């Protein structure tokens, strides 16, 4: 499944910059990049969920009013605002209209890329899911990891990867092995084991030994 993105900005240079950032995110593709609010709104009028990157100061429309129109029509559109507007009142209004993120220009590309990655991961994880529990909502939707260690991580461990491991564990009702984590996320079993062992030492993950009929026991990990 591929998430479609629409980019709306009055500056063609910024459109190109946004496209480059979105192009770095697997699972997300730019369906339209335009300076026209009318063209963007036409592209959003469908049944398929679309991510809109929205500048609030447009050539032919007011960005907040466009966002209100999207909400009035009940369109399946989620919004990341990317704007030069630094007014706190504008941010407050945008938040009340349900934006996913608010990025102020000039921005660093990794900041926009990270926002699109987080939204895409949430969208893909939610697609087709019938039911959710609190741990899943906290991890996937609100990105809350209250028990993750706040101190500096040991050399070779990275917080984003650790969050991926926690997200994966949060989807499972039963314990999973390092091999299953590695296969599910896409890195080596040794790497998965390092993160799982660190999380276990930090008290977030509980390791349990499972004994089979033949061979050595397998360590299964689950969120506490």
N, C-alpha and C positions, 0 to 999 in steps of 0.2 A: 504494500500500500504506500502511495506517495502523497504527501501533503502538498497542496498547491498554495503558493504565496502570490499576493498582489502587492505591488509597491507603488505608492502614490506620493510624489514629491514634485514641487515646482521647479527644482533645479536638476537638469539632466546629469550634471556631474555627480550629484548625490544619488541619483537613480543608479548610476553605474557602480558607485561604491557599495550601495545596499545589495545590488545583484551579486557582487563579488563575495560579500559576506554570506549571503544565503547559499550561494553555490558551493560553499565549503561544508554545508550541513547535509549529511546523508539522509535520505528520506524526505527531503524538501526540495521543491523545484519552483522556479519563478514562472507563473502562468501569464503575468502581465506586469509591465513596468511602464508607468505613464505619468504625465503631468496633468492629465485631465481627470477631474473628480467625477464627471459624468461617465467617462469610459470605465473608471474603476468601479463605480456603483453598478453599472451594467454587468461587469464581470463577476460581481459578488452576488447577483440575484440568481441563485441556484439552490439546489438541495445539498450540495457537497460542502463540507466544512473547508473554509479558506482562512489563511492567516493574512491579515492586512498590515503592512508596514506603512504607517500614516504620519505624514507631516501635518501639523495643525495650521500652519500658515501657507495657504495654497493660492494659486493664481486665480482660480475660478470658483472658490468655495471657502467656507469656514470649516476647518477640520473638526471642531467640536460639534458643529451642527450636522456635518456629514455622519459623525459617529452616532448622534441622536437619531438620525434617519435610519441608520442600519439597525439600531435597537427597536425603533418603532415598527419596522418591517419584520422584525423577528428573524433576520437573516443568520445563517449558521457561520458567523464571522467572528474570529478572535483577533484582537488588535494589539500590536506593539507600536506605541507612539515613538517616532524618532523625529525630534524637533529642536529648534533653537529657543523655544519658549521656556523661560526659567521661572515664570510666575507661579507661585505656590497655589494660588486660587485656581489656575488652569489645571494644574496637576490634580487638585482635589476633585474638580469636575470630571476629569478624565477617569479617575479612579472610580467614581460613582457610576460611570457608564461602563464599567467592567473591563478596563484594559488589562492586558496580561503584563505589560512592562512599559516603562517610560524612560527613554534614552535621550539624553541632551547632547546636541551637537555643539562643538565637534566631538566625536566619539572615537574611541579606539576600536578597530575592527573586531578584536576578540570579544569586546563587550556586546556588540550586536550579535555576533556569531553565537556567543554563549546563550543569549536570550532566545534565539531561534532554536538552538539545540534543545534547551529545556522545554520549550513549548512543543517541539516536534516529538520529543521523547514521551511527554505526557499524552499527546494526541494518539500516537501509535499504540501506547500501552492501554489506553482507554477504549480504542476501537474494538468492537466486538465483545467487550467484557460485559458480563451479565450482572455481576454483583461485586461489591468492594467491601473491604473491612477498613477499620480506622487506620491501621498501619499502612495500608496501601494508599489511602487518601493523603495521609501525612507525608509520605515519601514521594509519591508521584505527582500530586497536585500542588501541595503547598511547600514541598521541598523542606520539610521540617525533620531535622535529625538531632533532636534534643540531647541524645546521649552520646553523639560522636565526640571523641576526644578533642578538646579545644587546644591542647598543647601542640607544639611543633612535631610533625610526624617524623619518624625515623627516615634516614636516607633511603631513597628508592621507593618510598610510598607517597602517593599523591592523593589529595582530598577528593578530587573529582572521580578518580577510579574507585576510591573507597565508598563514595556515595553510590556508584553503580553497583557495587557488591551488595550494599545495604538494600537498594531498590530491588535487586534480584531476589534476595532472601525474603523481602517483604511480600513478594508475590506467592510464596510457597507456604502451604499449610503444614508441610512436613519438613524435617531436616533434609539438607542436601549436602553432598560431598564436594570436596574441592574440585574434583573432575567435572561434576555437573555445573558448578559455578563457572569454571573455565570454558566449558562448551557453550553455556548459555550467553556469556558475555563476549567471548571471543579472544581470550588470551590463554597463556600456558597454565597448566595445573600448578606448577611451582609458584607462579605469581598469585594465583588464586589462594593458594595455601598461606602465603605470607600475609595477605590481607585478612584472611579469616582468623589466623592465629593472633594477629594484632588486635582484631576486634574482640576476640575471646579474652585476651589478657586485659582489655579495657572494660570488660563486663557487659558489652552490648550483645554479644553472641554466645550461645551456649553450645559447646561441643559434646556430642554423645557418641559413644562407641556402639556400633551395631554389629552383632556377630552373625555371620552366615554359616552355612553348613560346612563350607570348605574354605580354607585360607585364613588370612589375617583379618581382623575386624576392620570395619570402615568407620571413619569419623564423619558424622553428619552434624551440620551446623544449622542452628535456627536462631532467629531473633528472640531476645528475651522480652 
